[in-house]
Amino acid sequence: MIKKINKLIVDSGVDLNMSIQIVSLGDNKTLYDYNSQKLLMPASTNKLYTCAASLHYLGKNHRFKTQVLARKNNLILRGGGDPDLTIDKLDSLSIEVSKKYKSIDTLFVDDSFLDSLNYGEGWMWDEGPWWYAAPISALSINDNCVNFYIEPGPLGQNAVVNYFPKTSYINVSNKSLTVNDTLDFKKIRIDRNWVSSKNDFIIHGEIMDTARIDTFYRNINNPTIFVGTIFKELLKKNGSTVKHLSTISKNSDDYFDLIEHQSDSLLVSAKNLMNESDNLTAELFIKSIGALDTLPGTWKTGLDSVKSFLAKEVLIDTSNIRLADGSGVSRYNLTSSAQLIDLLKWMYKSDYKNDFIYTLPGGGWPKSTLEKRLISEAGLVRAKTGGLSGARNLAGYITSKKYGDVAFAILMNGYIGSSSKYTRLQNQIVKAVIYD
């Protein structure tokens, strides 16, 4: 196998920093090792640490609570870090509230379960409105994004733009154009005035008159008020008026619990985390771990707990690893393939094994980051991808014909341009292990 993989690397012509380790889980034999101690950016393979620690600290049956509290004609909407809160679920709360309160003086939104730091350490300042850099809040909904659905309009006129959720919290300016030729064609672009922290979206560019509907996701500023505004609008839809919306901190000791929504189990959210590589979920997991010790939950307290888990349980030397966030968006994160292998080996032998593997996508799985990769090997590989500009990674488990179950980690950093040949090389290495 060593010669096969070495030949694959040479033949690929790649020239970048790599850290690779492949280990047989049956006998703990190292099958391949290349710079396995070298520290590189893990990108979203960092979520392997986050998912493992979340199963350890929070437990697979943990449920996130979104609560409504009441006192006289005032309400508090309190967030509990639910990464999967939807408009429909919030509407269900509003329906129940509207049965009891037709006139509400002030709706307070309470995100104090987690701290107010919305963006992670080392996140790029110009990520702007992209969905993968959505701000973090204990009150989050619809991934803290707006979904835009764009299709052709009449020739020479604006494209038809619909968006969800429909809310007064955002403003949309449509400057797009429907065309029938590709001369000087300008692709559709959706910008938000993120420099001024505003939720004004501008749609530029062109769409062919024969094009199908396309979907875009853009994040919003201040998710707490985003959720509060939507809840206020849902209450109005269901027959209740709200005079004021406020984030003012208010002592809730004299409020009583009116109603609450509980999320699906953490395991459901963890599968979404690992399949869709959802960054918001990762960071809410980390801060929620931190909230187990003290409120509000923070990145620091959460990541300290993750490092404690890695040091005391997995026996990784955490003086030689850097965790700056839970998702891997930060370029300050540094890890090695050997450290990832240590985690994968420990989880494989732990009581969390089945749940952990359950969260990982297989080759070709729909709506996963492996959807277009290793399709013929769907039942033989379960792995987490990782990608940033200049970084392409893959780590997880393989079922091979010769070696049985295998743990592997491939980190590739330091290239410019397309990631396609690095993805192809990783796929070839995985297949070499499977079919050796």
Summary of the structure (lengths in Angstrom):
residues: 436
radius of gyration: 23.6
end to end distance: 6.7
largest distance: 74.5
contacts: 1529
relative contact order: 0.21
helix: 33%
strand: 27%
